[in-house]
């Protein structure tokens, strides 16, 4: 089994979690039972809304720690811009 690195962050959001797919505006974003999964060529990111609906947990997974951090940062930036 190859080694994967995970970067985890919790970020505040200013929109309803039901708007997450439209905020991400990505064909690679797929609804999951617990949130939204975004697959990229460098890894994947799982976004899970907290019960309060005011924060999201971001789990970025990749083959390198640096790439996991970049994936997490990219998603976080998209969320901030909305």
N, C-alpha and C positions, 0 to 999 in steps of 0.2 A: 504494500500500500504506500503510495507516494506521500511525502510529508506536505501538509498544508499549514498555512499561517492564517490566523484570524485576527482582524482588527475590529474591536467592538466600541461603539459610541452610543450615547443617548443624547438626542438633540431635541430642543423645543420646536414645535411647529405652530404656524399661525393659520392653519387651514384644517378642515375636517379630515380625518383619516380616510373617509370615503372618497375624497378627491385625489388620493395619492397617485393613482394611475394617470390621471390627466396632468398632474403636476410633473411627474417624471417624463411624460410624453416620449416614451421609448417603446419600440416594437418588441424589445427584449424583456419588458416588464410583464410578468405573469402573476395573476392572483393565486394565492395559496390559501390553505385553510387558516393559517395564522397571520398572514400578511401578504407581502408582495416580494417575489423573487425576480432579480434582474441578472440575467446571464450575459457575460461578456467573453471575449476571447481570452482575457487575462484572468478570469475568475468569476465569482458570483457574489451577489449582495442580497441579503435577506433583510427586509424592513418590517418590523413588527410594531404596531401601535400599542402604546400603553393603555390601560383601562380608562384612564382619565381622558384620553383623546388629545392631550396637549403635548405629548412627546412621542418620539419614535426611537426604537432601538435599531441600530444599524449593525449588522454582522457582515463584514467583508471577508471573503475567503479567497486565497490565492496561493500559488506555489512559492511566492517569496513574500517576506514581511513588508518590503517596500511597496510592492504592487498592491497588497491588501490595504495598506495605508492610503495609497493613491485612489483606489476604488472607493474607499470610505469617504475621502475628501471630496471626490467628484460628486457623489450622491449628496453629501452634506451641502455643497455649494448650490446644487440644483434646488434643494429644499429651501435654502436661505433666499434665493432669488424670487421665490413665489410669495 
